[in-house]
């Protein structure tokens, strides 16, 4: 039996020289004593100087770094161990109470210093605010004082300038005459009078500019007692300025002195009193001219007028405006003149014309006489267009149309009532024609220049005349074009409905005397041929020349609107043309009914030859002619009407 040899353990690893002859790895050299760092008298410089005699710097540095690393590890371990206490600031931490006591004293001291600094800052801020408020009050008071002083100086200056004006403003208009009495040469007197007027107008313009400043000052200090005490002086100066400026402006208008008028208008614009200048021009220049053309008494009663026509009156007014008013309009509309705030066209000329018409010819605005009303209305539009011709720009035209008197003038023309009367007139004529109990053929009827003689029935002729009446020059008002277009379509629809309803009533047998469709019961095939002929003529005219005339009248409208108008009229013609098959069916039914009446004689043929000894017939029976007679009549009328209809 064999015995296993005993295995000896492996030999230990060889030991290094450091393990045999040096200190352990976790120990420090004898010369390195960490406890010295905790000494209250520790001095790093002394410590290093003592060791440098026998310890190299590299060795010392490595030992210090190793010691620092070990301290960091210990600190981390300490924090991890007491982490909850650090977070919660627990009193379990070592020496926390003493640390709190040590920190409280400087914090309290810091708080006291901060509170003291805050108090000083707040007191300084309050003092600064008070100083600023006092300065602001002083500045406001000074501003008010300066404003009052300026107001006083301006009032005094205005009063002084007003005293330089003539005491009797009426003397200005006779200034040239008085000077002529003093001077022998009349030309020199006129020149001196012109200089006086121009000087006065320049002085008034200067006063007006000062009054404008005065209004500005009053607007900023109107509640102050000082201003209230000066209110009477200010009102007195304002009244004197208005009176003096008015007399000077009238004098300039009478002599047509452009410089005087220009200065006066600038003065009116400066004091924002354009309405006074417009009213003076209206009463001084425009009113006498219009009074001669449209005379009327002071109570508004017409004096010596014949009729309410305005066309001739407008022509005379245009001539007067060109002669007597054009010079002022050119002055007020001059470029860069600053006088565009005036609107003499509306507030002087148009206002006076409207007033004269209302007093002298109030019947001109009445739509009860549509023909005269339309003439006056179109003449008024032409007159307004003539006034707009004096406007220098599009903006001036827009401003003119936006004036209140312009809108008031346009409101006088009640075009809605006018259209209602025309509607009753046009639609009533068609209704009267359609109310007839039978179709009325009209041969060789010449009703105007629209070739209405091609139509054969009175109802068709009336329809075409009504359609043309909607767009006649002596009927149409362009602002009501949409209403007249609607009336056109209503007329077409009414005629189509009248025709289709009559055919339906004939087919259903409902043609009593009170149904309104008696014409359908009494209609014969020849009447239906007339209807087809007229439908063809109407459709050709409506979709051809009539449509072209309407589009020509509306040529100023946009393309989209013209397209809608065209489509609507074509649709009306199409609906009318769609009635042709119904009329053809009515002709067929009528011919059949008349032909059937002749077939009653067929029953007697067999009896005649069976009961008698008559010879064999050599010609057609009488019933044959009875069957063909209705067709023969229709055939003759068909070619007489020259219609291309396939039955």
C-alpha positions as CSV (number, residue, x, y, z in Angstrom):
1,X,0.0,0.0,0.0
2,X,1.5,3.2,-1.2
3,X,1.7,6.3,1.1
4,X,1.1,9.8,-0.4
5,X,4.0,12.1,0.2
6,X,3.2,15.1,2.5
7,X,2.8,18.4,0.5
8,X,4.7,21.2,1.9
9,X,3.1,24.7,1.8
10,X,4.4,27.2,-0.7
11,X,7.2,29.5,0.5
12,X,6.2,33.0,1.5
13,X,7.0,35.8,-0.9
14,X,10.3,37.5,-0.4
15,X,10.4,40.5,1.9
16,X,11.6,43.8,0.6
17,X,14.3,45.9,2.2
18,X,11.8,48.5,3.2
19,X,9.8,46.0,5.1
20,X,12.9,45.0,7.0
21,X,14.6,48.3,7.7
22,X,12.0,51.1,7.5
23,X,8.9,52.2,9.5
24,X,5.5,50.8,8.7
25,X,3.5,52.4,5.9
26,X,0.7,53.9,8.2
27,X,3.2,55.5,10.6
28,X,5.0,58.8,10.5
29,X,8.7,59.5,10.9
30,X,9.8,60.3,14.3
31,X,10.6,63.9,13.4
32,X,6.9,64.5,12.1
33,X,4.7,65.2,15.0
34,X,1.0,66.1,14.0
35,X,0.2,67.1,17.6
36,X,2.3,70.3,17.2
37,X,-0.3,71.6,14.6
38,X,-2.9,71.7,17.4
39,X,-0.7,73.8,19.7
40,X,-2.0,77.4,20.2
41,X,1.6,78.6,19.8
42,X,2.2,76.8,16.5
43,X,4.2,78.8,14.0
44,X,4.6,77.4,10.5
45,X,7.7,79.3,9.7
46,X,9.5,78.3,12.9
47,X,8.4,74.7,12.4
48,X,9.9,74.6,8.9
49,X,13.1,76.3,9.9
50,X,13.7,73.8,12.6
51,X,13.3,70.8,10.3
52,X,15.1,72.0,7.3
53,X,18.5,71.4,9.0
54,X,18.0,67.6,8.9
55,X,14.9,66.9,6.7
56,X,14.9,67.7,3.0
57,X,12.1,69.8,1.6
58,X,10.8,67.1,-0.7
59,X,10.5,64.7,2.2
60,X,8.7,67.4,4.3
61,X,6.4,68.2,1.5
62,X,5.4,64.6,0.9
63,X,4.8,64.0,4.6
64,X,2.6,67.1,4.8
65,X,0.6,66.1,1.8
66,X,0.1,62.6,3.2
67,X,-1.0,64.1,6.5
68,X,-3.5,66.4,4.6
69,X,-4.9,63.5,2.7
70,X,-5.5,61.6,6.0
71,X,-7.2,64.6,7.5
72,X,-9.5,64.9,4.5
73,X,-10.4,61.3,4.9
74,X,-11.1,61.8,8.6
75,X,-13.2,64.8,7.8
76,X,-15.3,62.9,5.3
77,X,-15.8,60.1,7.7
78,X,-16.8,62.6,10.4
79,X,-19.3,64.3,8.1
80,X,-20.8,61.0,6.9
81,X,-21.1,59.8,10.5
82,X,-22.8,63.0,11.8
83,X,-24.5,64.1,8.5
84,X,-28.0,64.3,10.0
85,X,-26.8,66.4,12.8
86,X,-25.0,68.8,10.4
87,X,-28.1,69.2,8.3
88,X,-30.4,69.8,11.2
89,X,-27.9,71.9,13.1
90,X,-28.3,69.6,16.0
91,X,-26.8,70.5,19.4
92,X,-25.1,67.1,19.4
93,X,-22.4,68.6,17.3
94,X,-19.3,69.3,19.2
95,X,-19.0,72.8,20.6
96,X,-22.1,74.1,18.7
97,X,-23.4,76.2,21.6
98,X,-20.1,78.0,22.1
99,X,-19.9,78.6,18.3
100,X,-23.4,80.1,18.4
101,X,-22.5,82.4,21.2
102,X,-19.4,83.5,19.5
103,X,-21.3,84.3,16.3
104,X,-24.3,86.0,18.0
105,X,-22.3,89.0,19.3
106,X,-20.9,90.2,15.9
107,X,-24.3,89.6,14.3
108,X,-26.0,91.7,16.9
109,X,-23.4,94.4,16.4
110,X,-23.9,94.2,12.6
111,X,-27.7,94.4,13.0
112,X,-27.3,97.6,15.1
113,X,-25.1,99.2,12.6
114,X,-27.5,98.3,9.7
115,X,-30.5,99.7,11.6
116,X,-28.6,102.8,12.4
117,X,-27.6,103.2,8.7
118,X,-31.1,102.5,7.6
119,X,-32.5,105.2,9.9
120,X,-30.0,107.7,8.6
121,X,-30.8,106.8,5.0
122,X,-34.5,107.1,5.6
123,X,-34.1,110.5,7.2
124,X,-32.0,111.6,4.3
125,X,-34.5,110.3,1.9
126,X,-37.4,112.1,3.6
127,X,-35.4,115.3,3.6
128,X,-34.6,114.8,-0.1
129,X,-38.3,114.2,-0.9
130,X,-39.3,117.2,1.0
131,X,-36.7,119.3,-0.8
132,X,-37.9,117.9,-4.2
133,X,-41.5,118.6,-3.4
134,X,-40.7,122.1,-2.3
135,X,-38.7,122.6,-5.5
136,X,-41.5,121.2,-7.6
137,X,-44.0,123.4,-5.8
138,X,-41.8,126.4,-6.3
139,X,-41.4,125.6,-10.0
140,X,-45.1,125.1,-10.5
141,X,-45.8,128.4,-8.6
142,X,-43.2,130.1,-10.7
143,X,-44.7,128.7,-13.9
144,X,-48.2,129.8,-12.9
145,X,-46.8,133.2,-12.0
146,X,-45.0,133.5,-15.3
147,X,-48.2,132.3,-17.0
148,X,-50.2,135.0,-15.2
149,X,-47.6,137.7,-16.1
150,X,-47.6,136.6,-19.7
151,X,-51.4,136.7,-19.7
152,X,-51.4,140.2,-18.3
153,X,-48.9,141.3,-20.8
154,X,-50.8,139.8,-23.7
155,X,-54.1,141.3,-22.6
156,X,-52.4,144.7,-22.3
157,X,-50.7,144.3,-25.6
158,X,-54.0,143.3,-27.3
159,X,-55.8,146.3,-25.8
160,X,-53.0,148.6,-26.9
161,X,-53.1,147.2,-30.5
162,X,-56.9,147.5,-30.6
163,X,-56.7,151.2,-29.6
164,X,-54.6,151.7,-32.7
165,X,-57.5,150.6,-34.8
166,X,-60.0,153.2,-36.1
167,X,-62.7,154.1,-33.6
168,X,-65.4,153.7,-36.2
169,X,-64.8,150.6,-38.3
170,X,-67.2,151.8,-40.9
171,X,-64.8,154.5,-41.8
172,X,-62.5,151.9,-43.3
173,X,-64.7,151.3,-46.3
174,X,-64.7,155.0,-47.0
175,X,-61.1,155.5,-46.3
176,X,-60.3,156.0,-50.0
177,X,-63.1,158.5,-50.3
178,X,-62.1,160.6,-47.3
179,X,-58.5,160.6,-48.6
180,X,-59.8,161.5,-52.0
181,X,-61.4,164.6,-50.5
182,X,-58.2,165.6,-48.9
183,X,-56.1,164.8,-52.0
184,X,-56.9,166.0,-55.5
185,X,-55.6,163.1,-57.4
186,X,-58.0,160.2,-57.2
187,X,-55.4,157.5,-58.1
188,X,-53.3,158.6,-55.2
189,X,-56.3,158.5,-52.8
190,X,-57.2,154.9,-53.9
191,X,-53.6,153.8,-53.4
192,X,-53.6,155.5,-49.9
193,X,-56.9,153.8,-49.1
194,X,-55.5,150.5,-50.1
195,X,-52.5,151.0,-47.9
196,X,-54.8,151.8,-45.0
197,X,-56.8,148.7,-45.4
198,X,-53.7,146.5,-45.8
199,X,-52.2,148.1,-42.7
200,X,-55.3,147.5,-40.7
201,X,-55.5,143.9,-41.9
202,X,-51.9,143.3,-40.9
203,X,-52.6,144.8,-37.5
204,X,-55.7,142.6,-37.1
205,X,-53.7,139.5,-38.0
206,X,-51.1,140.5,-35.3
207,X,-53.9,140.9,-32.8
208,X,-55.4,137.6,-33.7
209,X,-52.1,135.8,-33.2
210,X,-51.9,137.4,-29.7
211,X,-55.4,136.4,-29.0
212,X,-54.4,132.8,-29.9
213,X,-51.6,133.0,-27.3
214,X,-54.1,134.4,-24.8
215,X,-56.5,131.5,-25.4
216,X,-53.6,129.1,-24.8
217,X,-52.8,130.8,-21.5
218,X,-56.4,130.9,-20.4
219,X,-56.8,127.2,-21.1
220,X,-54.0,126.4,-18.7
221,X,-55.1,128.7,-15.9
222,X,-58.8,129.2,-16.4
223,X,-59.7,128.5,-12.8
224,X,-57.4,131.0,-11.2
225,X,-58.9,134.1,-9.6
226,X,-56.5,136.3,-11.5
227,X,-57.8,135.0,-14.8
228,X,-61.4,135.2,-13.6
229,X,-60.9,138.9,-12.7
230,X,-59.5,139.6,-16.2
231,X,-62.4,137.7,-18.0
232,X,-64.3,140.9,-18.7
233,X,-61.3,142.5,-20.3
234,X,-60.6,139.4,-22.4
235,X,-64.2,139.2,-23.6
236,X,-64.3,142.9,-24.4
237,X,-61.0,142.5,-26.4
238,X,-62.4,139.5,-28.2
239,X,-65.6,141.2,-29.2
240,X,-63.7,144.2,-30.5
241,X,-61.4,142.0,-32.5
242,X,-64.4,140.1,-34.0
243,X,-66.2,143.3,-34.9
244,X,-63.1,145.0,-36.3
245,X,-62.0,141.9,-38.2
246,X,-65.5,141.5,-39.7
247,X,-65.6,145.1,-41.0
248,X,-62.1,144.8,-42.4
249,X,-63.0,141.5,-44.2
250,X,-66.2,143.0,-45.6
251,X,-64.2,146.0,-46.8
252,X,-61.6,143.7,-48.5
253,X,-64.4,141.8,-50.2
254,X,-66.0,144.9,-51.5
255,X,-62.8,146.2,-53.0
256,X,-61.5,142.7,-53.9
257,X,-58.2,143.5,-52.1
258,X,-56.3,140.2,-52.1
259,X,-53.8,141.2,-49.5
260,X,-56.5,142.4,-47.1
261,X,-58.6,139.3,-47.6
262,X,-55.5,137.1,-47.2
263,X,-54.5,138.8,-43.9
264,X,-58.1,138.6,-42.6
265,X,-58.4,135.0,-43.4
266,X,-55.2,134.2,-41.6
267,X,-56.5,136.2,-38.6
268,X,-59.7,134.1,-38.6
269,X,-57.7,130.9,-38.8
270,X,-55.4,132.0,-36.0
271,X,-58.4,132.5,-33.6
272,X,-60.1,129.4,-34.9
273,X,-63.2,131.3,-36.0
274,X,-63.5,130.1,-39.6
275,X,-67.3,130.0,-39.4
276,X,-67.5,133.8,-39.0
277,X,-65.6,134.4,-42.2
278,X,-67.7,131.9,-44.1
279,X,-70.9,133.5,-42.8
280,X,-69.7,137.0,-43.7
281,X,-68.9,135.9,-47.2
282,X,-72.3,134.2,-47.5
283,X,-74.3,137.2,-46.3
284,X,-72.2,139.9,-48.0
285,X,-71.4,138.3,-51.5
286,X,-73.4,135.1,-52.1
287,X,-76.8,136.0,-50.6
288,X,-77.4,139.1,-52.8
289,X,-76.5,137.1,-55.9
290,X,-78.7,134.2,-55.1
291,X,-81.5,136.5,-54.1
292,X,-81.6,137.9,-57.6
293,X,-81.8,134.5,-59.2
294,X,-84.2,132.8,-56.7
295,X,-86.1,135.7,-55.1
296,X,-87.9,135.1,-51.9
297,X,-89.3,137.2,-49.1
298,X,-88.0,137.4,-45.6
299,X,-90.7,135.1,-44.3
300,X,-89.7,132.4,-46.8
301,X,-92.5,133.1,-49.3
302,X,-91.5,133.0,-53.0
303,X,-91.7,136.3,-54.7
304,X,-92.3,136.5,-58.5
305,X,-91.2,132.9,-59.3
306,X,-92.6,130.8,-62.0
307,X,-92.4,127.0,-61.5
308,X,-90.0,125.0,-59.5
309,X,-87.4,124.2,-62.1
310,X,-83.8,124.7,-61.0
311,X,-81.8,124.0,-64.2
312,X,-81.7,127.6,-65.4
313,X,-81.2,128.9,-61.9
314,X,-78.1,126.7,-61.5
315,X,-76.7,128.0,-64.8
316,X,-77.0,131.6,-63.6
317,X,-75.6,130.7,-60.2
318,X,-72.6,129.1,-61.9
319,X,-72.0,132.2,-63.9
320,X,-72.1,134.4,-60.7
321,X,-69.8,132.1,-58.8
322,X,-67.2,132.4,-61.6
323,X,-67.5,136.2,-61.7
324,X,-68.0,137.1,-58.1
325,X,-66.7,134.3,-55.9
326,X,-63.8,132.7,-57.8
327,X,-61.2,135.2,-56.5
328,X,-61.9,134.3,-52.9
329,X,-61.9,130.6,-53.7
330,X,-58.5,130.9,-55.3
331,X,-57.1,132.8,-52.3
332,X,-58.4,130.2,-49.8
333,X,-57.2,127.3,-51.9
334,X,-53.7,128.6,-52.7
335,X,-50.9,126.1,-52.0
336,X,-49.1,126.5,-48.7
337,X,-51.3,129.4,-47.7
338,X,-52.5,127.8,-44.5
339,X,-56.1,128.6,-45.4
340,X,-57.4,125.2,-46.2
341,X,-59.4,125.2,-43.0
342,X,-62.0,127.3,-44.8
343,X,-64.8,125.7,-46.9
344,X,-66.6,128.6,-48.6
345,X,-68.0,126.2,-51.2
346,X,-70.1,124.3,-48.7
347,X,-70.6,126.7,-45.8
348,X,-71.2,129.8,-47.9
349,X,-72.3,129.0,-51.4
350,X,-74.1,125.7,-51.1
351,X,-75.6,126.8,-47.8
352,X,-77.1,129.9,-49.3
353,X,-78.3,128.1,-52.4
354,X,-80.0,125.5,-50.2
355,X,-81.7,128.1,-48.1
356,X,-82.9,130.0,-51.2
357,X,-84.4,126.9,-52.8
358,X,-86.1,125.9,-49.5
359,X,-87.6,129.4,-49.2
360,X,-88.2,130.3,-52.9
361,X,-88.9,126.9,-54.6
362,X,-89.7,124.3,-51.9
363,X,-91.6,122.3,-54.5
364,X,-88.4,121.5,-56.3
365,X,-87.6,118.9,-53.7
366,X,-91.0,117.2,-54.0
367,X,-90.9,113.7,-55.6
368,X,-94.7,113.9,-56.3
369,X,-93.9,115.0,-59.8
370,X,-91.3,112.5,-60.8
371,X,-90.3,114.1,-64.1
372,X,-89.6,117.5,-62.7
373,X,-88.0,116.0,-59.6
374,X,-85.6,114.0,-61.7
375,X,-84.6,117.1,-63.8
376,X,-84.0,119.1,-60.7
377,X,-82.1,116.3,-59.0
378,X,-79.8,115.8,-62.0
379,X,-79.3,119.5,-62.3
380,X,-78.3,119.6,-58.6
381,X,-75.8,116.8,-59.0
382,X,-74.3,118.7,-61.9
383,X,-74.2,121.9,-59.8
384,X,-72.4,119.9,-57.0
385,X,-69.9,118.6,-59.6
386,X,-69.3,122.2,-60.7
387,X,-68.5,123.2,-57.1
388,X,-66.2,120.3,-56.8
389,X,-64.3,121.6,-59.8
390,X,-63.0,124.4,-57.6
391,X,-61.4,122.0,-55.1
392,X,-57.7,121.9,-55.7
393,X,-57.2,118.2,-54.7
394,X,-59.0,115.0,-54.0
395,X,-58.7,115.5,-50.3
396,X,-60.5,118.8,-50.7
397,X,-63.3,117.0,-52.6
398,X,-63.6,114.5,-49.8
399,X,-63.7,117.2,-47.2
400,X,-66.4,119.1,-49.2
401,X,-68.6,116.0,-49.4
402,X,-68.1,115.3,-45.7
403,X,-69.5,118.8,-44.7
404,X,-72.8,118.8,-42.8
405,X,-74.5,121.2,-45.3
406,X,-73.6,118.8,-48.2
407,X,-75.3,115.9,-46.4
408,X,-78.2,118.1,-45.6
409,X,-78.5,119.1,-49.2
410,X,-78.5,115.5,-50.4
411,X,-81.1,114.5,-47.8
412,X,-83.6,117.0,-49.4
413,X,-83.8,114.7,-52.4
414,X,-86.0,111.8,-51.4
415,X,-85.0,109.3,-54.1
416,X,-86.6,106.5,-52.2
417,X,-90.1,108.0,-52.7
418,X,-89.2,108.8,-56.3
419,X,-88.4,105.2,-57.0
420,X,-91.6,104.0,-55.3
421,X,-93.6,106.3,-57.6
422,X,-91.7,105.0,-60.7
423,X,-92.2,101.5,-59.5
424,X,-95.9,102.0,-59.3
425,X,-95.9,103.6,-62.7
426,X,-93.9,100.9,-64.5
427,X,-95.2,97.9,-62.7
428,X,-98.7,99.2,-62.8
429,X,-98.6,99.5,-66.6
430,X,-97.6,95.8,-66.9
431,X,-100.2,94.7,-64.4
432,X,-102.9,96.5,-66.3
433,X,-101.9,94.8,-69.5
434,X,-101.7,91.4,-67.9
435,X,-105.1,91.8,-66.2
436,X,-106.8,91.7,-69.6
437,X,-109.2,88.8,-70.1
438,X,-107.8,87.9,-73.5
439,X,-104.7,88.2,-75.5
440,X,-104.7,91.4,-77.6
441,X,-102.9,91.2,-80.9
442,X,-101.4,94.6,-82.0
443,X,-100.3,94.9,-85.6
444,X,-98.0,97.6,-86.9
445,X,-97.4,99.0,-83.4
446,X,-94.6,101.5,-83.4
447,X,-93.8,102.3,-79.7
448,X,-90.4,104.0,-79.7
449,X,-87.1,103.3,-81.3
450,X,-86.6,99.9,-79.8
451,X,-88.2,98.0,-82.7
452,X,-91.2,96.9,-80.6
453,X,-93.2,96.6,-83.7
454,X,-91.8,93.1,-84.1
455,X,-94.0,92.0,-81.2
456,X,-97.6,91.1,-81.8
457,X,-99.3,91.0,-78.4
458,X,-100.0,94.1,-76.3
459,X,-98.9,92.2,-73.2
460,X,-95.5,91.6,-74.7
461,X,-95.1,95.1,-76.0
462,X,-96.0,96.5,-72.5
463,X,-93.4,94.2,-70.9
464,X,-90.6,95.4,-73.2
465,X,-91.7,99.1,-72.8
466,X,-91.6,98.6,-69.0
467,X,-88.2,97.0,-69.1
468,X,-86.9,99.9,-71.2
469,X,-88.5,102.4,-68.9
470,X,-86.4,101.2,-66.0
471,X,-83.2,102.4,-67.8
472,X,-84.4,105.4,-69.7
473,X,-82.4,108.6,-69.1
474,X,-85.6,110.5,-68.0
475,X,-86.3,107.7,-65.4
476,X,-83.1,106.2,-64.1
477,X,-81.3,107.6,-61.0
478,X,-77.9,106.1,-60.9
479,X,-77.8,105.8,-57.1
480,X,-81.0,103.6,-57.4
481,X,-79.5,101.4,-60.2
482,X,-79.7,98.4,-57.9
483,X,-83.4,99.0,-57.3
484,X,-84.1,99.4,-61.0
485,X,-82.2,96.2,-61.7
486,X,-84.4,94.4,-59.2
487,X,-87.5,95.9,-60.8
488,X,-86.3,94.6,-64.2
489,X,-85.9,91.1,-62.9
490,X,-89.3,91.4,-61.1
491,X,-91.0,92.4,-64.4
492,X,-89.4,89.4,-66.2
493,X,-90.5,87.1,-63.4
494,X,-94.0,88.5,-63.3
495,X,-94.5,88.0,-67.1
496,X,-93.1,84.4,-66.9
497,X,-95.3,83.6,-63.9
498,X,-98.3,85.1,-65.7
499,X,-97.7,82.9,-68.7
500,X,-96.8,79.7,-67.0
501,X,-99.7,80.0,-64.5
502,X,-102.2,80.6,-67.3
503,X,-101.0,77.6,-69.2
504,X,-101.2,75.5,-66.0
505,X,-104.7,76.8,-65.3
506,X,-105.8,76.0,-68.9
507,X,-104.5,72.5,-68.6
508,X,-106.2,71.9,-65.2
509,X,-109.4,73.5,-66.4
510,X,-109.3,76.2,-63.7
511,X,-110.0,79.3,-65.8
512,X,-113.0,80.9,-64.0
513,X,-113.8,84.6,-64.3
514,X,-112.2,85.4,-60.9
515,X,-109.0,83.4,-61.3
516,X,-107.2,86.0,-63.4
517,X,-106.4,83.5,-66.2
518,X,-109.4,84.0,-68.4
519,X,-107.1,84.7,-71.3
520,X,-105.8,81.1,-71.2
521,X,-109.4,79.7,-71.6
522,X,-110.2,82.0,-74.6
523,X,-106.8,81.5,-76.3
524,X,-106.8,79.7,-79.7
525,X,-103.8,78.1,-81.4
526,X,-103.1,81.2,-83.3
527,X,-102.8,83.1,-80.0
528,X,-100.2,80.7,-78.8
529,X,-98.2,81.2,-82.0
530,X,-98.2,84.9,-81.3
531,X,-96.9,84.0,-77.8
532,X,-94.1,81.9,-79.1
533,X,-93.2,84.6,-81.6
534,X,-93.1,87.3,-78.9
535,X,-91.1,85.1,-76.6
536,X,-88.4,84.6,-79.2
537,X,-88.3,88.4,-79.9
538,X,-88.2,89.2,-76.2
539,X,-85.4,86.8,-75.5
540,X,-83.4,88.0,-78.5
541,X,-83.8,91.7,-77.5
542,X,-83.3,91.2,-73.7
543,X,-80.1,89.1,-74.2
544,X,-78.9,91.3,-77.0
545,X,-79.3,95.0,-77.4
546,X,-81.2,95.5,-74.1
547,X,-78.4,93.9,-72.1
548,X,-75.8,95.9,-74.0
549,X,-77.6,99.2,-73.2
550,X,-77.8,98.3,-69.5
551,X,-74.2,97.4,-69.3
552,X,-73.3,100.6,-71.1
553,X,-75.2,102.7,-68.5
554,X,-73.4,100.8,-65.7
555,X,-70.0,101.0,-67.3
556,X,-68.6,103.0,-64.3
557,X,-69.1,100.0,-62.0
558,X,-66.6,97.3,-61.4
559,X,-66.2,94.2,-63.6
560,X,-67.6,92.0,-60.8
561,X,-70.8,94.0,-60.6
562,X,-71.2,94.1,-64.3
563,X,-70.8,90.4,-64.5
564,X,-73.5,89.9,-61.8
565,X,-75.8,92.2,-63.7
566,X,-75.2,90.3,-67.0
567,X,-75.8,86.9,-65.4
568,X,-79.0,88.0,-63.7
569,X,-80.5,89.5,-66.9
570,X,-79.5,86.4,-68.9
571,X,-81.0,84.2,-66.3
572,X,-84.3,86.1,-66.7
573,X,-84.2,85.7,-70.4
574,X,-83.4,82.0,-70.0
575,X,-86.4,81.5,-67.7
576,X,-88.6,83.2,-70.2
577,X,-87.3,81.1,-73.1
578,X,-88.0,78.0,-71.1
579,X,-91.7,78.6,-71.4
580,X,-91.7,77.8,-75.2
581,X,-92.2,74.0,-74.8
582,X,-95.2,74.7,-72.5
583,X,-96.8,76.9,-75.2
584,X,-96.1,74.3,-77.9
585,X,-97.8,71.7,-75.8
586,X,-100.8,74.0,-75.4
587,X,-100.9,74.4,-79.2
588,X,-100.9,70.7,-79.7
589,X,-103.6,70.1,-77.2
590,X,-105.8,72.8,-78.7
591,X,-105.4,71.4,-82.2
592,X,-106.2,68.0,-81.1
593,X,-109.3,69.2,-79.3
594,X,-110.6,71.1,-82.4
595,X,-109.8,68.2,-84.7
596,X,-111.6,65.7,-82.6
597,X,-114.8,67.7,-83.0
598,X,-114.9,66.9,-86.7
599,X,-114.6,63.1,-86.1
600,X,-118.2,63.0,-84.9
601,X,-119.3,62.9,-88.6
602,X,-117.4,59.6,-89.1
603,X,-120.1,57.6,-87.4
604,X,-122.7,58.6,-90.1
605,X,-120.6,57.3,-93.0
606,X,-121.5,53.6,-92.7
607,X,-125.2,54.4,-92.0
608,X,-125.4,56.6,-95.0
609,X,-124.2,53.9,-97.5
610,X,-126.0,51.0,-95.8
611,X,-129.5,52.6,-95.7
612,X,-129.4,54.2,-99.1
613,X,-128.5,53.4,-102.7
614,X,-125.9,56.2,-103.1
615,X,-123.1,55.6,-105.5
616,X,-119.6,55.0,-104.4
617,X,-118.1,58.4,-103.2
618,X,-115.6,60.0,-105.5
619,X,-114.3,62.7,-103.1
620,X,-113.4,63.0,-99.4
621,X,-116.0,63.2,-96.7
622,X,-116.8,66.5,-94.9
623,X,-115.1,65.4,-91.7
624,X,-111.7,65.4,-93.5
625,X,-111.9,69.2,-94.1
626,X,-113.0,69.6,-90.5
627,X,-109.9,67.8,-89.3
628,X,-107.5,69.8,-91.5
629,X,-109.1,73.3,-91.0
630,X,-107.4,74.0,-87.6
631,X,-104.0,72.9,-89.0
632,X,-104.5,75.1,-92.1
633,X,-105.2,78.2,-90.0
634,X,-102.2,77.5,-87.8
635,X,-100.1,77.0,-90.9
636,X,-101.1,80.3,-92.4
637,X,-100.4,82.3,-89.2
638,X,-97.2,80.4,-88.7
639,X,-95.7,81.7,-92.0
640,X,-97.3,85.1,-91.5
641,X,-95.4,85.5,-88.3
642,X,-92.3,84.2,-89.9
643,X,-91.6,81.9,-86.9
644,X,-89.3,78.9,-87.0
645,X,-91.1,76.5,-84.8
646,X,-91.3,72.8,-85.1
647,X,-94.6,71.4,-83.8
